[in-house]
């Protein structure tokens, strides 16, 4: 029970692991649960090497404890594609020791280069992986679908592209059939996605998709996905998150509206067909960033009898005075001036005004999530509580909905499993 309360505190877990053998056995799985490793070469012409933490963990027999494994792009010139040339006999043996990974993430995976020997490199992942993240995978749409279909127990899928990422569709092999039909019953996350044909082929080859949660941002064919999950979709999130839980910035809601208006042959635009939809999730910044009209329209299309909640997520960037998360130190925020406090109060008032207008269209329970880094948690929760109290004092909730629920969901900083020469914070996924 003691260890269970310390799963997010690496320093305390390290201390516990040194107490006695039984405490070591209890603490060490949490210490090595996540391994985030940048794959790099020292220069463009040198051979690829894995960082030392991976090799040391293999020597100590700790790699079977890893449940979440992510490989970042090297960012050393143009030679940063994850391909078979990254492996030799020793590296492949170390890689194969990751036998219990449940969450797998890879940047710029060159799928054509691994075929037809995919089982040789990724076969040890097949029985255990439940969540797959691919950022800008290389290959045709059928090759990408084939790779997804290799994981027969896959529940969650992330396909992440950046605004600058160019998605080309090379010559495809139409005879390439996935070896398995994964369940795909968890969460689908897609960002900046334009290959509508890939979505159509995935639905056809897998006999449909059954996701319960969708996390979508600028996805052409968004309506196609919603219509494919009419019987299963419970939560729709209109902003993306990366592997550490940090949300990507949303510059207005035009991208979302464009995604809904993209080509679809299965129904009308909106959420009228999704009869199991329960929750709509949005960011606080999106409420004032050109999206109120679109969100109000979206609510008006919901006909689900079980729809009951709108969740608004406040992130670090939604609070004045809070430093960016990559500059966390002993002083993660600065005190606001009186003028800034007034502007902050006005901004929160405008956000509640948008929510009131949305509530007139459809009744819902409002839940505010302070989804922030732990070090600024108390500060941000206090700001939100003051904003809710001020709105309640003005009668802002009278006759519309009860006082909103406030939920604090702290996020810890990303794990620091980095190569020895890298100092400071771990390298995040490329900002989308």
C-alpha positions, 0 to 999 in steps of 0.5 A, a space after each residue: 500500500 505504501 508503494 502504491 502511493 509513490 508510483 509517481 515519485 521516482 526519488 521515493 521509489 529509489 529510496 524504497 528499493 534500497 530498504 530491504 529485499 521485499 521493498 525492492 521487489 515491490 518498488 522496482 516494477 514501478 521504477 522500470 515501468 516506462 523506458 523512453 529512449 532516443 535512437 541516435 547516431 553520433 553523426 550522419 555517417 556513423 553506425 547507429 547505437 542504442 543509448 546506455 540505459 537500454 544496454 545496462 537494463 539488459 545486463 541487469 535483466 530489467 527489460 522484462 519489467 518495462 511495460 511502456 517503451 517508446 523510441 524517439 527520432 534521432 533529430 540528427 540530420 535527415 538520417 532519423 528513420 527507424 529502420 532495420 539498419 538500427 539493429 545488429 545481433 547484440 541490439 536485436 537481442 537486447 530489443 527482444 528482451 522487451 517481452 512484456 511491453 503493453 504500450 509501444 511507440 515509435 517515431 518515423 517507422 520505415 515499415 517497407 524496410 522491415 518487410 517481410 521480416 516484421 516478425 523477426 524484429 517485432 514478434 516478441 511484442 505481438 502477444 502483449 502490446 495493447 497500445 500502439 503509437 506511430 508518429 509519421 510512419 513511412 509506407 503505403 496505406 496497406 503497409 501501415 494497415 498490415 503493421 497495425 494488423 500484426 498486433 492481434 490484441 491491439 486496443 488503442 491506436 495513435 497515428 500522429 502527424 505534424 503540420 509540416 509532415 508531408 503524407 504521401 501515398 506510394 504505390 500500394 500492394 493491394 494483395 497485402 492482407 493483415 495477419 490478424 484483425 485486432 479488437 480496436 476497442 479502446 482509444 483512437 488518437 489522430 492528428 493532422 491526418 489527411 489520408 482518407 483512403 487509409 481510413 476506408 481501407 482499415 475499416 474494410 480490411 478489419 471488418 469495421 472499427 469499434 473504438 469507445 474513445 476518439 481523440 481527433 484533431 484536423 482529421 480529414 474523414 472525421 465523420 467517416 470515423 464517427 459513423 464507423 463507431 456509431 454503436 460503440 463511441 462513448 467519449 469524443 475528445 476534440 483535441 489531441 494529447 501526446 504520450 506524456 499527456 500534454 495537449 497539443 495547442 489548438 489554433 481555433 476550431 476551424 481545423 475541427 470544422 474542416 475535418 467534419 466537412 471532409 468527404 464522407 459517404 456514410 451519413 450527415 455531418 454531426 453526431 446524430 447517429 452516435 447513440 452511445 455517446 456520453 461525453 464531449 471533451 474540449 480544451 478551455 482555450 478552444 472555448 474562446 478561440 473561434 469555436 463556440 459556434 461550432 461547439 454549439 452546433 455539435 451539441 445540437 446534433 447529439 441525439 444520444 439518450 445517455 449523453 450527460 457530460 461536457 468536460 473542459 480540460 485546463 492545461 498549464 498554458 491556460 493560466 497566466 503566470 505559469 511557465 511552459 512545462 519544459 522550464 519547470 524548476 523551483 519557481 514554476 510560476 510567477 505572481 500575477 499583477 493586479 491587472 493580470 488578475 483582472 484579465 484572468 477573471 474576465 477570461 474565465 467569465 467569457 468561458 463560462 458565458 460560452 458554456 451557458 450558451 451551449 447549455 441552452 442548446 442541450 442540458 449537460 453536467 459540467 466537469 472542469 479538469 485541472 489537468 496540469 503538472 504536479 508542481 503547479 497543481 495547487 496554484 491552478 486549482 485555487 485559480 479555478 475554484 476562485 473563478 467558479 465561486 465568482 461566477 456563482 456569486 454573479 448567479 451565473 449558474 442559476 437556472 442553467 446547471 448546478 455548480 460544476 465539478 472540479 477534478 484535479 488530475 495531476 501529471 508528472 513530468 516525463 520519465 528521464 530514461 535518456 542517454 548519458 550525454 543528454 542533460 536536463 529534461 527528456 526529449 518530448 514527441 515533436 510538437 504537433 
